[in-house]
Amino acid sequence: MRQIIITIYEIYLDRLTIVAEQLHREGLVIIHVYEFGVIIGMAEEKVILRIRNHKEVASLVEDKQVHIPPPDSEVQ
């Protein structure tokens, strides 16, 4: 599963709970829903592809993690 960040178009903010429920039914594991239109969740690749096609979804990006070595570590 991949962690994703979904932004909902502003015109659908009054239906945010309904949109989140729809995405959950499609396989999104919801971690958090922010009232300003952002949903954080986890999903498999095939679910991500389906979610991207929802008319309410303005953007969908995968949450990337960057590992930075400590300042005192040797440069590689």
C-alpha positions, -999 to 999 in steps of 0.1 A, spaced: 0 0 0 11 35 -7 3 66 14 -14 93 -8 -26 129 -4 -58 137 -22 -70 173 -27 -107 178 -34 -119 207 -56 -133 236 -36 -168 233 -52 -172 198 -35 -161 208 0 -198 209 12 -198 171 2 -164 162 17 -178 136 40 -197 119 11 -167 121 -11 -145 105 16 -171 77 21 -171 70 -17 -133 68 -18 -133 45 12 -158 22 -5 -135 20 -35 -106 8 -13 -90 39 2 -79 34 38 -85 69 52 -60 82 78 -73 117 81 -98 141 65 -91 178 67 -121 202 64 -102 223 38 -104 195 13 -74 172 19 -77 135 25 -47 115 37 -49 78 31 -34 45 20 -43 26 -12 -31 -1 -36 -20 10 -70 -52 -2 -88 -73 18 -63 -51 49 -68 -58 47 -106 -96 46 -100 -95 74 -75 -77 97 -99 -107 96 -122 -132 109 -97 -145 143 -108 -141 156 -72 -104 149 -71 -82 180 -80 -49 162 -73 -36 130 -60 1 126 -50 21 99 -34 36 109 -1 73 104 -5 97 100 24 133 113 22 160 100 44 187 124 52 218 112 71 227 130 103 251 160 100 280 141 116 277 111 92 302 104 65 292 117 30 288 89 5 
